[in-house]
Structures are given as structure tokens and as C-alpha cells.
Amino acid sequence: MKPDVIILDIGMPTLDGLEATRQIRQAAPHTRILILTMHESNQMVRRVLEAGAHGYVLKSDLAAHLVKAVNVVSKGKFHLTPKVSEIVLDGFLSTASVSQQPENSRSRPTPRETEVIRLLAEGKVNKEIAAELGIATRTVETHRAKIMLKLGMQSLPQLVHYAIRHNLISP
């Protein structure tokens, strides 16, 4: 099959959306790829576009933008929802200030992210972490996505190894 447009999620169980995008682009270069995800970060948008995707729609924008995104992408254009465009612009504007920080301070988790890493590594699910920290489940999901991007990790087992190596939990 050679579909005109494929809609992918980033977080798929066996093969993540980034790698799937790369493989599809190689196997079917004329197929257009639209990413549908909850990840609201400039880095993720950049990685998705670098992998070869043609559009990026947040799940929170799904009802308002999916049909339009499919139509735009199927015509050979790129599509970012307004919220994603804002994320990209914010990332672009903050690049100067971030590039002035030492490299290791950008890749080090914040104290709150460290708490989330520890709780995830202990096997707690987002809802349990949210209750323990007194924050919304969606906030935990956002922390988790940012942590994975910041540390360059693709899976929870990688995060558990990180937690063990940094003495956040004991093996």
C-alpha cells in the first residue's frame, strides 16, 4: 500500500513515531506524514520535522485541526497548528538566551523533574505521581515528555537506568 497521508503518534509501543517517520520516508518518499501527539515542545517539533514529517497536530487541537491538516499535507504543503507554531516561535526567540547557558545546565533535570523521574522509576503511573505531588496528571505527562527530550531517552527502561545511575532509586 502507498497511502497519500499517514497519521502517526510519537509514542507507539514497538517503534516510536520518529523512527517510523524515517522508515516510511525512505520506503515511500511520496507519502506525506502527519504527526498527532500530546508533546508540546519545540525540541519535539524540530525532531519530527527533521525526521521528515510534513505536519504536527497536538491531540488537544485534534477536533479543530485534523481535517484541515490532512487536506493541507495531502496537497504537498506543511502544516503546524497555531499552538504548535507558537511553540516553535517561542523556541526560536529563546534560542539566544539558552545558547548562553552552560551545556550541562540545560541537560540537567530540575528538582521537580528529578522527583518525577524517581517516582516513574519506582513504577508509579502518572495518576499516582500527580496525587503524590499535588499536581494535575497532564502536568506529570508534560514533565515526563520534557524529561525524555532533555535526557534524550526513548523509553521508560532507559529512564529507570538513569535513575539508578544517578542514585535516585536503588536497584
N, C-alpha and C positions, 0 to 999 in steps of 0.2 A: 504494500500500500504506500502511496505517496500523497499524503494529505496536503492541502494548501496551508492550513494553520494547525498547529498543535498547541494545546494549553497545558502547561506543566506547573506543578508546585515545586518549590525548592526542597521541602522536607519530605522526600519519598523514602520508604523503608530500605530498599536494596541499593538503589542508585540515586544519588541526590540529583536535583534538578539542574545544577550547574554541569555536572558530568554528562547527564542525559542530553542537555543542550549541545554540548560539544560533539557528542557522538552523532546526534541527529544532523547537525550542520555538516558533518563530514560525510555521512551516508546519503543525505538528501538535501543538498545545498539550496534547492529552490523552495523547500518547506519553510514557512515562517513560524517562528516560535514566540509564544506569548506566555510570560511567567505570571502566575497568580499565586500570591503569597501574603503572609502576615508580616514579613520582615520589613520594617520601616527604617532602613539605614542607608546612608549614602554609599558606604562600602559595599553593601549587598547589591544595590542597583548597579554600581560600577562593575562588580564581578559578573553579574548576569549579562550585562551588555558586552563585556569583554569576551564572555563565553559564546556570544553570537545570537542572543535573543533579540527580538525585534520590538518587544513591548513588555511593560511591567505594570501590573494592576494589583493593588492591595485588596485583600479579602474584605476589608472594611468599605471599599469602594465598589464592590462587586456588582450590586444591583444597578448602580447608576452608570457604570462604565464598561462592563464586559462586552456587551453587544457592539458598542462603538469601537472598542479596542480591536475586536476581531475584524470588523469591517476595515478599519484603518490599516492594520497589519496585513490583511489579505490583499490590499492594494499596493503593497510594496513599501509602505511608509513605516516609520517608527511611532510608537505610542507610549506616552507616560501619562498617567492620570495627573490631574492638577496637584494632588497631595504629593505624589512622587516627584513631580517637577520642583515643588517647593523644597523637598528633602535634598534633591540634587543641588539646587541653587544655594541652600544653606551650607551644604558641604563645600561647595566651590568657594563661597565667601569666607568660610572659616579656615580654608587651607593655609593661608598665610600665617595665621596665629598658631595653628597646630604645628606647622613646619619649624617654628621657632622653639618648640619644646624639645627636651632631650628625648631620643627614640625610646628608651626604656620606660619613661613615664607614660607614654601613650599605650604601651602594651601591658602595663601592669593593671590588674583589676582593682577597682575601687573597693573600699571596705564593704559596701553593700553587695557588690558583685562577688566578693570573697565569701560572704555569708551564703549567698545563693549557690555558689559552687559547692561549698561544704554540704549544704542540705541536699542538693541534687546527688552528690557523690554518696550520701548516706542512703540514697534510694527513695527519697521523698518525691512525690509528684507536685506539680505546680500548685494545685489547690491547697495541699498541706503546707507548702512553703509560704504561700500567701497568708494563710491563717496564722502561722507561727510568727511571721514578720509584721503582720498587721497591714498588709498591702493588698491591692487587687490582684487577682490571678493574671489579668492582662499585663500588669506591671512585671510580674515574675516572668512571663513569656518574653517581654521586651528585654529584661535583664539577661535572660538566657540567650536570646539571639545576639545581643551585643557582646556577651562573654565569648560565644563561639566565634564570632567575627574577630574580636580583639585578639584572641589566642590562636586563631587560625585552625580551629577544630571543626570536624565534621560530624562527630558522634558523641554520645554520652559516655561510652567507654573511654574515649580519649580524655574527656573531662575528669573522669574518675582517676585515671593515671596521673593527670596534672595535680589533682587534689592530694594524692598520695605522695608524689614527688615534692610537693610544697608543704607537707605536713599539716594539711587541713583536715585530713582524716587518717586513721591508722589502717593499714591493710588487714 
